[in-house]
Amino acid sequence: MITGNKGEWSEIYALFKLLSDQKLYVGDPDLNRIEDLYYPIIKILRAEGNDKFEYICGSNIIIIDGASNTVLLDIPVLTFAENSVALFKQIKEAKGSSFACSDIEKFMTQIQCKTLKAKSQDKTDIKIVVHDLKTNMEQCLGFSIKSKLGKASTLFNAGKTTNFIYEVTGQDFSSEKIAELNNKDLYPTIKDTLNAVINEDGTFIFDGIERPHLYSNLRMIDSELPKIMSEMVLNYYTSSHNKTIDLLDDIKEQNPCNFPVEEGQPFYEYKVKNFLTDVALGMMPSKIWDGKYQATGGYLIIKNNGDIICYHIYNRNEFQNYLISNTKFETAGRDKHDFGTIYQKDGKTYIKLNLQIRFL
């Protein structure tokens, strides 16, 4: 029996729904589909272990064995439409973190789907061959699937790789004072600890990132990005803001890089949007990034009403506006990732703050 969470079942729902609709609609920054902007779907490619299958669109869906190029099945589109409706209903009504859909599993077996998640080594969840109406060409695009039917997905995953290090200055820190600031009974949250330091005229100066890969990747995107992101992380932990767009407004006002903003050039917005885009499509904090995108199409968003919209990298402005408007910073497990505690090293005082970004 196949079991999975709402996000995992959403990948199968996307397969059924797209094959029944046979159109991929582009979304605006507010998750509304743009009715006159879409890509006709020619076929969907799926890997199951070492096997590869093609689902070719038409009045019937023709399933082809990729290895032998032979036709395996010829199934009416209506069958995929009916199963997409049934699966959507079960996902919406499901209780618990993991569940089965036995009737859907029977149909999956029939159409050569043995797993919920297609085999992938990167950020691509589904590969779709579309007809580009602008270029009149066929293109195979890899998309990452984000579902609104379950728990919100992470965009940028936390780890020790995403710890930003700050030197704490402005006062002398005795071992007793540090122990007091790290006392979770007195200061239950990281924000409490930081504000206690600030209230005694302490300051936090960005010193670096715990692991070198993320620092290098940020500098590759933009040489000022380590400083920009460090200030946004610090603002998140010391203010009431957590939405990316609000933290961006804060840093634009503070202007820590002293950009000449008098002419209205969106220095910070441009750089942060590029960061989010590169994270969404390829860059991971734990690996040196070569600048190449893995999800070559962009994102597919499954909405609460079952509609699927895409944010294509060709429509870069819409994609970036979606990312900046629909993400937030959050606090990951501080013990797991070893951050949020004041410590001393080589006679100086430091604290690590962690970055994790999740969709709203």
C-alpha positions as CSV (number, residue, x, y, z in Angstrom):
1,M,0.0,0.0,0.0
2,I,1.3,3.5,-0.9
3,T,1.1,6.1,1.8
4,G,2.2,9.7,1.8
5,N,1.5,13.2,3.2
6,K,-0.6,15.8,1.4
7,G,2.4,17.3,-0.3
8,E,3.5,13.9,-1.7
9,W,0.0,13.0,-2.9
10,S,-0.2,16.5,-4.5
11,E,2.5,15.4,-7.0
12,I,0.2,12.6,-8.3
13,Y,-2.7,15.1,-8.3
14,A,-0.6,17.4,-10.5
15,L,0.1,14.6,-13.0
16,F,-3.6,13.7,-13.2
17,K,-4.8,17.3,-13.3
18,L,-2.3,18.6,-15.9
19,L,-3.0,15.6,-18.2
20,S,-6.8,16.3,-18.0
21,D,-6.5,20.1,-18.5
22,Q,-3.6,19.9,-21.1
23,K,-2.9,23.6,-20.4
24,L,-0.4,25.2,-18.1
25,Y,-1.6,28.6,-16.9
26,V,0.8,31.3,-15.8
27,G,0.0,33.0,-12.4
28,D,0.2,36.6,-11.3
29,P,2.0,37.6,-8.0
30,D,-1.3,37.1,-6.1
31,L,-1.7,33.5,-7.2
32,N,-4.4,34.3,-9.8
33,R,-4.1,32.6,-13.1
34,I,-3.7,34.8,-16.2
35,E,-6.4,33.5,-18.5
36,D,-4.8,34.5,-21.8
37,L,-1.3,33.4,-20.8
38,Y,-0.8,29.6,-20.9
39,Y,1.4,26.9,-22.4
40,P,-0.3,24.0,-24.2
41,I,1.0,20.7,-22.8
42,I,2.2,18.2,-25.3
43,K,3.4,15.4,-22.9
44,I,4.6,14.8,-19.4
45,L,7.7,12.7,-18.7
46,R,8.0,10.6,-15.6
47,A,10.8,8.3,-14.3
48,E,9.9,5.3,-12.1
49,G,13.2,3.7,-10.9
50,N,15.1,2.9,-14.0
51,D,12.0,3.0,-16.2
52,K,10.9,6.1,-18.1
53,F,7.4,6.8,-19.4
54,E,5.8,9.4,-21.6
55,Y,2.2,10.6,-21.2
56,I,1.1,12.1,-24.5
57,C,-1.8,14.5,-24.5
58,G,-4.8,14.4,-26.8
59,S,-8.4,13.2,-26.7
60,N,-6.9,10.1,-25.1
61,I,-3.7,10.0,-23.0
62,I,-1.3,7.6,-24.7
63,I,1.3,6.1,-22.4
64,I,4.6,5.1,-24.0
65,D,7.5,3.1,-22.6
66,G,10.5,5.4,-23.0
67,A,13.0,2.5,-23.4
68,S,11.2,0.6,-26.2
69,N,9.1,3.5,-27.6
70,T,6.1,1.2,-27.6
71,V,2.5,2.1,-26.7
72,L,1.5,0.6,-23.3
73,L,-2.0,2.2,-22.8
74,D,-4.5,4.4,-24.4
75,I,-6.8,6.0,-21.8
76,P,-9.6,8.6,-22.2
77,V,-8.8,12.1,-20.8
78,L,-12.1,11.9,-18.8
79,T,-10.6,9.0,-16.7
80,F,-7.7,11.3,-15.7
81,A,-10.2,14.1,-14.9
82,E,-12.3,11.8,-12.8
83,N,-9.3,10.6,-10.8
84,S,-7.9,14.1,-10.3
85,V,-11.3,15.2,-8.8
86,A,-11.4,12.1,-6.6
87,L,-7.8,12.5,-5.4
88,F,-8.2,16.2,-4.7
89,K,-11.2,15.4,-2.5
90,Q,-9.3,12.8,-0.5
91,I,-6.3,15.0,0.0
92,K,-8.5,17.9,1.3
93,E,-10.4,15.6,3.7
94,A,-7.4,13.5,4.8
95,K,-6.5,13.5,8.5
96,G,-3.1,12.7,9.9
97,S,0.4,13.2,8.5
98,S,0.3,10.1,6.2
99,F,-2.6,8.4,4.5
100,A,-3.4,5.9,1.7
101,C,-5.8,6.3,-1.3
102,S,-6.5,2.7,-2.3
103,D,-8.8,3.5,-5.3
104,I,-6.3,6.0,-6.6
105,E,-3.5,3.5,-6.1
106,K,-5.2,1.1,-8.4
107,F,-5.4,3.7,-11.2
108,M,-1.7,4.6,-10.5
109,T,-0.7,1.0,-11.0
110,Q,-2.6,0.9,-14.3
111,I,-0.8,3.9,-15.6
112,Q,2.7,2.8,-14.5
113,C,3.0,5.0,-11.4
114,K,4.5,3.0,-8.6
115,T,5.6,5.8,-6.3
116,L,4.2,9.2,-5.3
117,K,7.4,11.1,-6.1
118,A,9.1,10.8,-9.4
119,K,12.8,10.0,-9.3
120,S,14.9,13.2,-9.1
121,Q,18.3,14.3,-8.0
122,D,17.6,18.0,-8.1
123,K,14.7,20.5,-7.5
124,T,12.7,19.1,-10.4
125,D,9.5,17.3,-9.4
126,I,7.9,17.0,-12.9
127,K,9.0,17.4,-16.5
128,I,6.6,18.8,-19.0
129,V,7.0,19.2,-22.7
130,V,5.0,22.4,-23.7
131,H,4.4,24.3,-26.9
132,D,5.7,27.8,-26.5
133,L,3.2,30.0,-28.4
134,K,5.7,32.9,-28.6
135,T,8.5,30.9,-30.2
136,N,6.3,28.2,-31.8
137,M,8.7,25.6,-30.4
138,E,8.5,22.6,-28.1
139,Q,10.4,22.8,-24.9
140,C,11.0,20.3,-22.1
141,L,10.8,22.1,-18.8
142,G,11.4,20.9,-15.3
143,F,9.2,22.3,-12.5
144,S,9.3,22.2,-8.8
145,I,5.8,21.5,-7.3
146,K,4.5,23.5,-4.3
147,S,1.2,22.5,-2.9
148,K,-1.2,24.7,-0.8
149,L,-3.2,21.6,0.2
150,G,-0.8,20.6,3.0
151,K,1.8,22.2,5.2
152,A,3.6,25.1,3.6
153,S,6.8,24.1,1.9
154,T,10.2,25.5,2.7
155,L,12.1,27.5,0.1
156,F,15.4,27.7,1.9
157,N,16.1,24.8,4.3
158,A,17.9,25.4,7.6
159,G,21.1,23.7,8.7
160,K,24.4,24.6,10.3
161,T,25.2,25.7,6.8
162,T,22.7,28.6,7.2
163,N,24.0,30.0,10.5
164,F,25.1,33.6,10.4
165,I,27.7,34.6,13.0
166,Y,27.6,38.0,14.8
167,E,30.1,39.5,17.1
168,V,28.4,41.0,20.2
169,T,29.9,44.3,21.2
170,G,29.2,47.4,23.3
171,Q,29.7,46.0,26.7
172,D,32.0,43.6,28.7
173,F,30.5,40.1,29.0
174,S,31.4,38.2,32.0
175,S,30.8,34.4,32.2
176,E,28.0,35.2,34.7
177,K,26.3,37.7,32.3
178,I,26.5,35.2,29.4
179,A,25.0,32.5,31.5
180,E,22.2,34.9,32.5
181,L,21.5,35.8,28.8
182,N,21.4,32.1,27.8
183,N,19.0,31.2,30.6
184,K,15.8,30.2,28.8
185,D,13.8,30.7,32.0
186,L,14.7,34.4,32.0
187,Y,14.8,34.8,28.2
188,P,12.7,32.1,26.6
189,T,13.2,33.1,23.0
190,I,16.2,34.3,20.9
191,K,14.4,37.6,20.4
192,D,14.3,38.0,24.2
193,T,18.0,37.4,24.5
194,L,18.9,39.8,21.6
195,N,16.6,42.6,22.9
196,A,18.2,42.2,26.4
197,V,21.6,42.9,24.8
198,I,20.2,45.8,22.8
199,N,18.6,47.3,25.9
200,E,22.0,47.5,27.5
201,D,23.5,49.3,24.4
202,G,24.9,46.1,22.9
203,T,25.3,45.7,19.2
204,F,25.6,42.9,16.7
205,I,28.2,43.0,13.9
206,F,28.1,40.5,11.1
207,D,31.3,38.4,11.3
208,G,30.6,35.6,8.7
209,I,28.7,32.4,7.9
210,E,29.5,29.2,9.8
211,R,30.0,27.0,6.7
212,P,31.9,28.5,3.6
213,H,29.6,27.1,0.9
214,L,26.7,29.5,1.5
215,Y,29.0,32.5,1.8
216,S,30.6,31.7,-1.5
217,N,27.2,31.1,-3.2
218,L,25.8,34.4,-1.9
219,R,28.9,36.3,-3.1
220,M,28.5,34.6,-6.5
221,I,24.9,36.0,-6.8
222,D,26.0,39.4,-5.5
223,S,29.1,40.6,-3.6
224,E,26.9,42.5,-1.1
225,L,24.5,39.7,-0.5
226,P,26.1,38.2,2.6
227,K,25.8,41.6,4.4
228,I,22.3,42.2,3.1
229,M,21.0,38.7,4.2
230,S,22.8,39.0,7.6
231,E,21.0,42.3,8.2
232,M,17.6,40.8,7.2
233,V,18.2,37.8,9.5
234,L,19.1,40.1,12.4
235,N,16.0,42.2,11.7
236,Y,13.9,39.1,11.8
237,Y,15.1,38.1,15.2
238,T,14.9,41.5,16.7
239,S,11.6,42.8,15.3
240,S,8.0,41.7,14.9
241,H,8.4,41.2,11.1
242,N,8.8,37.8,9.5
243,K,7.4,38.2,6.0
244,T,10.2,38.6,3.4
245,I,8.6,41.7,1.8
246,D,8.4,43.5,5.2
247,L,12.0,42.6,6.1
248,L,13.0,43.9,2.7
249,D,11.2,47.2,3.4
250,D,13.1,47.4,6.7
251,I,16.5,47.0,5.1
252,K,15.7,49.5,2.3
253,E,15.0,52.1,5.0
254,Q,18.2,51.2,7.0
255,N,20.4,51.1,3.8
256,P,23.3,49.2,5.5
257,C,25.3,49.1,2.3
258,N,25.0,52.9,1.8
259,F,23.7,52.6,-1.8
260,P,22.8,55.8,-3.5
261,V,19.0,55.4,-3.2
262,E,18.1,59.0,-4.1
263,E,17.3,58.1,-7.7
264,G,14.9,55.4,-6.6
265,Q,16.9,52.5,-7.9
266,P,15.7,49.3,-6.2
267,F,19.1,48.0,-5.1
268,Y,18.0,45.8,-2.2
269,E,14.8,44.5,-3.9
270,Y,16.8,43.5,-7.0
271,K,19.4,41.6,-5.1
272,V,17.0,39.9,-2.7
273,K,14.7,38.8,-5.6
274,N,17.7,37.4,-7.4
275,F,18.6,35.5,-4.3
276,L,15.1,34.0,-3.9
277,T,15.0,33.1,-7.6
278,D,18.4,31.3,-7.5
279,V,17.4,29.4,-4.3
280,A,14.1,28.4,-5.9
281,L,15.7,27.1,-9.1
282,G,19.0,25.6,-8.1
283,M,21.2,27.0,-5.3
284,M,21.5,25.0,-2.1
285,P,23.3,26.2,0.9
286,S,25.3,23.0,1.5
287,K,26.8,22.7,-2.0
288,I,29.0,25.0,-4.1
289,W,26.7,26.3,-6.8
290,D,27.8,26.6,-10.4
291,G,25.1,29.1,-11.3
292,K,23.0,26.6,-13.3
293,Y,19.3,26.2,-12.8
294,Q,17.9,22.7,-12.1
295,A,14.2,23.5,-12.2
296,T,14.4,24.9,-15.8
297,G,10.7,25.8,-16.0
298,G,10.0,27.3,-12.6
299,Y,7.3,26.5,-10.0
300,L,3.9,24.8,-10.2
301,I,1.6,25.9,-7.4
302,I,-1.4,23.8,-6.5
303,K,-4.0,26.1,-5.0
304,N,-6.6,25.3,-2.3
305,N,-9.3,25.1,-5.0
306,G,-7.4,22.6,-7.0
307,D,-6.2,24.9,-9.8
308,I,-2.6,24.6,-10.9
309,I,-0.7,27.7,-12.0
310,C,2.9,28.1,-13.1
311,Y,5.6,30.7,-12.5
312,H,7.8,30.3,-15.5
313,I,11.4,31.7,-15.5
314,Y,10.5,33.3,-18.9
315,N,8.0,35.4,-17.0
316,R,10.7,36.4,-14.5
317,N,9.0,39.5,-13.1
318,E,5.9,37.6,-12.1
319,F,8.0,34.7,-10.7
320,Q,10.1,37.1,-8.6
321,N,7.1,39.1,-7.3
322,Y,5.4,35.8,-6.3
323,L,8.5,34.7,-4.3
324,I,9.0,38.0,-2.5
325,S,5.3,38.3,-1.7
326,N,4.7,34.7,-0.6
327,T,7.6,33.8,1.7
328,K,8.5,34.4,5.3
329,F,11.6,33.9,7.6
330,E,11.1,31.4,10.4
331,T,13.1,30.0,13.3
332,A,14.2,26.4,12.9
333,G,15.2,24.0,15.7
334,R,17.8,26.0,17.6
335,D,19.3,22.9,19.4
336,K,19.4,20.9,16.2
337,H,21.2,23.5,14.3
338,D,23.2,24.9,17.2
339,F,22.3,28.6,17.2
340,G,20.8,31.3,19.4
341,T,23.3,30.9,22.3
342,I,25.9,33.6,23.2
343,Y,29.4,32.2,23.4
344,Q,33.0,33.4,23.6
345,K,35.9,32.6,21.4
346,D,39.4,34.0,21.4
347,G,38.4,36.7,23.9
348,K,35.4,37.9,21.8
349,T,31.7,37.4,22.2
350,Y,29.5,35.9,19.5
351,I,26.0,34.6,18.7
352,K,24.8,32.5,15.7
353,L,21.4,33.2,14.1
354,N,19.9,30.8,11.6
355,L,18.1,31.5,8.3
356,Q,15.2,29.4,7.1
357,I,12.6,30.6,4.6
358,R,9.2,29.1,4.1
359,F,6.2,29.8,1.8
360,L,3.2,31.4,3.4
